[in-house]
Amino acid sequence: MYNVKKLLLAISLTLSFSQKLEPIDVAMQDLETIIQTASRADQRVIVEDFTGLL
C-alpha cells in the first residue's frame, strides 16, 4: 500500500509539471506573434537583443 501511494504521488507530480512552459518560450511565442502581425499589416518592428555577452 505504501508503494502505491508513492507511485501515485510521483505520477501526479510528473503530470502537474509536464505542461509547464519556460518563461522564455512564452516570450518567444509572443514575439513571434507580434512580428507576424506586423508583417501582415506591412509594419516594421524594431527588436533589440540583450544577451549579456561581452
N, C-alpha and C positions, 0 to 999 in steps of 0.2 A: 504494500500500500504506500509506503514511504517513497519507493522508486517511481510510482505512478504520479505522485504529487510533484516530485522533482521534474519528471518528464513534462507534465502539463505546464508547470511554471516556465520551463525552458522554451516550450513551443509558444506560449503566449508572449513571452518577451521577444522571441525571434520575429513573430508576426507583427508585433506592435512597432518594431524599429525597421522593418524591411521596407516600408514605403516612405521613410523619411528622406527628404531631398536635402542636399547640401545647400547652404545659402548662396554659394557662388553659382550653382546650377540654376537656381531660381532667378538670380540676377542676369545670367547669360540668356535665359529664355525671355526675360523682359526686354533686354537689349535687342535681341533678335526680332521680337515683335515690333518694337519701335522702329527699327531700321526697315523692316518690310513695309510697314505702314507709310513711312516717309517716302520710300521708293515708289510705292503705288501712287502717291499724291505728288510725285515729281518734286519733292523737297530734299534739302540737304541736311545731313546730320553730322555734327562735329563730335568726335569721340576722342577723349584724352585717356591714355593708358598710364596709370601709375602703378608700376610693378615693384618699385622699391629696389631695383637693381642699381648697382653703382657702376 
